[in-house]
Structure formats: structure tokens, C-alpha cells
Amino acid sequence: MSVKTKIVVLHMKELIYTIVFVILAVLLISLFVFMFGQEKKDNSTETMKYTPGKYTSSIMFNDNTIDVEVVVDENRINSISLVNLDESVATMYPLMQPALDNISQQIYDKQSLEGLDYGTENQYTSTVLINAIKEALGKAQVEQ
């Protein structure tokens, strides 16, 4: 029995080309993953929605002016409050402060004026307050 020996001849030039192409392919794939992965992260970050500051809007109730103050930073609504609320107005409209507390808590959670829930007992007051908040936020919004 004769055993035939197989000789494998590797051309050094072909081996080097193969290694270089494999390294380039790995670098190209990792570059694509890095570039497109970063783009998705950059798109998910929020852009500036508001100019930071305090913005007010006025409401008229029987010759009494009440200011609704909205404090915002670049991306969030931080606080909503009634300013210049006279005791006589607070006595005449006792549901105003509880309605604002209810609405403002929902706005803090959602960071939006969409889909707010308010009861039927203070529907008019809530609507007036929401319109005043919307007007103040309109002053704060960044024009793009």
C-alpha cells in the first residue's frame, strides 16, 4: 500500500489579500452599525420644545383678572399656578384651585394637553383653565 502525500500550496499573496479583505469587511460592518445605531439614539432625544421661563395668560371673571402662570424649561412643563388670585374671586369660584390642581397634575404626568380628564361638575372652569394654559404654552414654544 502506498500512501500518497498531499501537498497544499498556499500562495502567500492570496492569503494576505484574503486577510486584508476580511479585516476591511469587519471594519465596514462595525462602521455601519456604529453610524446607524447612533442615528437612532440621536433621533430619540428630544429637541428643545420651549424657551425656558415663566409665561402668563390672563382670564377674566366678572371684571376680575386672574393670571395663569406656566413655568417651563427646555423640554418640560414644571409648574402651573394661579397668580393674582383675589380672595373674593377664590370665594366666588371655589372649584378653580382644585380644578387647576387636577389638570396640572395630569399635565405634569403626560407633558401634554391632550387627553385630559376632568369631571362634569367643573367642566367650564377646567375648559377655561386649559385654554389659558394652552395660550401661555403657545408663548413659550420654540418656533422651528
N, C-alpha and C positions, 0 to 999 in steps of 0.2 A: 504494500500500500504506500502510495506516495501522498504526502501531504503537500498541498500547494500553498504556498505563502502568498497572501495578498498584500500588495503594497499600495498604500493610499498616498497619493501625491497631492499635497496641498500647495497651491500656488500662494505664496506669501502676499502678493499684490491683491489677489481676490479676497483673502482673509482680512486684510486691512480695510479694504473697501466695505466689506460686509459689516465689520465692527463700527466703522465711521457712520454708515447709514443707519444702523440700529441706534447708535447714540443720538444722532440727529432726529430720528423718529421719536425717541423718548422725550427729547427736549421740546420738540414741536407739540407733542400731545400735552405735556405738562404746561407749556405756554398757553395753549388753548384753554385748558382747564382753569388756569390762574386768571386769564383775562375775562372769560365769560363768567366765572364764579364771582369775581369782583364786581362785574357789572350788575349782577343780580342783587348783590348786597347794597350797592350804591343806589339802585332804583328803589329799594325798600326803605331807605332812610327818608324821613320826612323833610321836605323843603320848608323854608320859612313861610308860614301862613299869615302871621300877624306882625305888625310893628309893635314891639313891647311898649307898654304904658297903660295909663288909665284913660278910659273913654266913657263919656256920659251921653245919656239920651234923656230927654225930658218927657214927662207925662203930665197932662192937665186933668185935674179932677176938681170940678166946681171952683174955678178960679184959684186953685192951689197947684203949684208946680212941684212935682216930685222928680228927682233925678235918679236914674238907674245908672250905677257905676259898674263898669266891667273892667277888671284888671287882667291883662294878658301878657304872656311872654311870647317868644318866637313861635311856639307850636301849641301852646296850651292856654285854656281859659282857667285862670287861677282863682278869681273871686268875682262874685256878683253881689251887689248890695244896694240898698236904698239910701240915697243921700238927700238931705233937706226934708226929711220926713217929719212934718209938724205933728205935735200931739193931737191936735184937732182932726187932722187927716187920718192918723192912726186910729183914733176913736171912731170916726165915721166909716172907715173901711178896715174893719178888724181882720179880714181874711187876706189882706195884702201881704203882710210879712210871712204868714205860714205858706201862702201860695208861692211866694218867691223862694222860700227855703226848699220847698218840694221841687220846684222847677230847677233851681240852681244845683241841687244835689244830682239830679238826672243829667244835667249838662256837664257837670264835673266828671261823672262816670263815662258818658258817651263822647264827650268833647264835640258834641254836635247839637243842633237844634231840631234835628229830625227825630220823629218817633217819640215825642214827649207825651207822657200820660198825666192828665190832671182830671180831677173829679168834676162832676156836673154842678156841684154846689158853688164852685168858684171858677167857672168856665170863662166868664167875661174878664174877671181880674187876671186870670192866667194868660188869656189871649193878649191883653194889653201889655202885660209884663214881657211876654215873649216877643212881641213886636218891638218894644223898647230895647230889649237885649239884642235883637237882630239888627236894629239901627246902630247901636253902639259898636257891635262887631263889624258892621259894614264900614265904619270909620277906621277900624283897626286893621282891616285886611290889607295885605300887600298886593298891589296891582302887578300883574305879570304880563 
